[in-house]
Amino acid sequence: MNFYLEALDRDIKMEHENPSIGILLCKSKDDEVLEYTLSRSISPMVIADYETKIIDKNILKQKLHEWSELYINSSEVDNDDL
């Protein structure tokens, strides 16, 4: 990634822009591999864990129904004004 970021900053980035950053999204993290990989890096880095959560299907259906009802009702109000 350092190669691509360096090429981007040298050849594409404008003078007024900040240095480019790289983001790697991985399914899991191995602390030992990270330690070895990043031990000689002089660039600032942040490592973080995150989890994705999927909205329950029934809640999603309910919200979509509510929003469609709001849209239909607001369209009826707009048409009544004509």
VEXSEBA-336429 format. One line per 5 residues: for each residue x, y, z of N, C-alpha, C. Coordinates in steps of 0.2 Angstrom, whole numbers, plus 5000, padded with zeros to 4 digits. Layout:
<dogus>
X:Y:Z:X:Y:Z:X:Y:Z | ...
</dogus>
This chain:
<dogus>
5004:4994:5000:5000:5000:5000:5004:5006:5000 | 5010:5006:5003:5014:5012:5004:5017:5014:4997 | 5018:5009:4992:5020:5011:4985:5014:5015:4982 | 5008:5012:4982:5002:5016:4979:5001:5023:4982 | 5002:5023:4989:5001:5030:4992:5006:5035:4990
5012:5032:4989:5018:5037:4987:5017:5039:4980 | 5015:5034:4976:5014:5036:4969:5008:5041:4968 | 5003:5040:4972:4997:5045:4972:4999:5052:4974 | 5003:5052:4980:5005:5059:4982:5010:5062:4977 | 5015:5058:4974:5020:5061:4970:5017:5064:4963
5012:5059:4960:5010:5061:4954:5003:5064:4953 | 4999:5063:4958:4992:5065:4957:4990:5070:4962 | 4992:5070:4968:4990:5075:4973:4991:5082:4971 | 4987:5086:4973:4988:5093:4972:4992:5096:4978 | 4995:5102:4977:4999:5105:4982:4995:5107:4988
4989:5109:4987:4984:5111:4993:4981:5105:4997 | 4982:5099:4994:4979:5093:4997:4983:5090:5002 | 4980:5087:5007:4984:5083:5013:4987:5077:5010 | 4992:5074:5013:4994:5067:5011:4989:5062:5011 | 4989:5058:5006:4984:5052:5005:4985:5047:5011
4979:5044:5012:4979:5039:5017:4977:5032:5014 | 4979:5027:5017:4976:5020:5015:4972:5017:5020 | 4967:5014:5018:4962:5010:5022:4962:5003:5020 | 4963:4998:5024:4963:4991:5023:4957:4988:5027 | 4952:4985:5024:4947:4982:5027:4948:4974:5027
4948:4971:5033:4950:4964:5033:4944:4961:5038 | 4943:4955:5036:4938:4951:5040:4940:4950:5047 | 4947:4949:5048:4949:4948:5055:4956:4951:5056 | 4959:4952:5062:4965:4955:5063:4970:4950:5067 | 4976:4949:5065:4981:4945:5069:4986:4950:5072
4986:4951:5078:4990:4956:5081:4998:4955:5080 | 5000:4948:5080:5007:4947:5079:5009:4949:5072 | 5005:4947:5067:5006:4949:5060:5007:4957:5059 | 5002:4960:5063:5002:4968:5062:5009:4970:5065 | 5011:4968:5071:5017:4970:5074:5023:4969:5070
5024:4963:5067:5029:4962:5062:5029:4967:5056 | 5023:4967:5053:5022:4971:5047:5023:4979:5048 | 5021:4981:5053:5021:4988:5054:5027:4991:5059 | 5031:4986:5061:5037:4988:5066:5042:4993:5063 | 5043:4993:5056:5048:4998:5054:5045:5004:5050
5038:5004:5050:5035:5009:5047:5036:5016:5050 | 5037:5021:5047:5038:5028:5050:5031:5032:5049 | 5027:5030:5045:5021:5033:5044:5016:5032:5049 | 5012:5037:5051:5007:5036:5056:5002:5032:5054 | 4999:5027:5059:4994:5022:5057:4989:5021:5063
4983:5020:5061:4978:5018:5066:4976:5011:5064 | 4975:5007:5069:4972:5000:5068:4966:5000:5073 | 4961:4998:5070:4954:4998:5074:4951:4991:5072 | 4947:4989:5077:4942:4984:5075:4935:4987:5074 | 4931:4984:5070:4924:4986:5070:4920:4980:5068
4914:4981:5070:4909:4975:5068:4903:4978:5064 | 4901:4974:5060:4895:4976:5056:4889:4973:5059 | 4883:4976:5059:4877:4974:5061:4872:4975:5056 | 4868:4970:5055:4862:4970:5050:4856:4971:5053 | 4852:4976:5051:4845:4977:5053:4841:4971:5053
4837:4970:5058:4832:4964:5058:4827:4965:5052 | 4826:4960:5048:4822:4961:5043:4815:4964:5044 | 4812:4962:5050:4805:4964:5052:4805:4972:5053 | 4810:4974:5056:4811:4981:5058:4812:4985:5051 | 4816:4982:5047:4817:4986:5040:4810:4986:5037
4807:4981:5036:4800:4981:5033:4795:4986:5036 | 4795:4986:5043:4791:4991:5046:4793:4998:5044 | 4799:5000:5045:4802:5006:5043:4800:5008:5036 | 4801:5004:5031:4800:5005:5024:4792:5006:5023 | 4788:5003:5027:4781:5004:5026:4779:5011:5029
4782:5012:5035:4781:5019:5038:4783:5025:5033 | 4789:5024:5030:4791:5029:5026:4787:5030:5019 | 4785:5024:5017:4781:5024:5011:4774:5028:5012 | 4771:5026:5018:4765:5029:5020:4766:5037:5021 | 4771:5039:5024:4773:5046:5025:4773:5050:5018
4777:5046:5013:4777:5049:5006:4771:5049:5003 | 4767:5044:5003:4760:5044:5000:4756:5050:5003 | 4756:5051:5010:4752:5056:5013:4754:5063:5011 | 4761:5064:5011:4764:5070:5009:4762:5072:5002 | 4762:5067:4997:4760:5068:4991:4753:5070:4990
4748:5067:4994:4741:5069:4994:4740:5076:4996 | 4744:5078:5001:4744:5085:5004:4746:5090:4998 | 4751:5088:4995:4754:5093:4989:4749:5093:4984 | 4746:5088:4982:4741:5088:4976:4735:5091:4978 | 4733:5091:4985:4727:5095:4987:4728:5103:4986
4734:5105:4987:4736:5112:4986:4735:5115:4979 | 4735:5110:4974:4734:5112:4967:4728:5115:4965
</dogus>
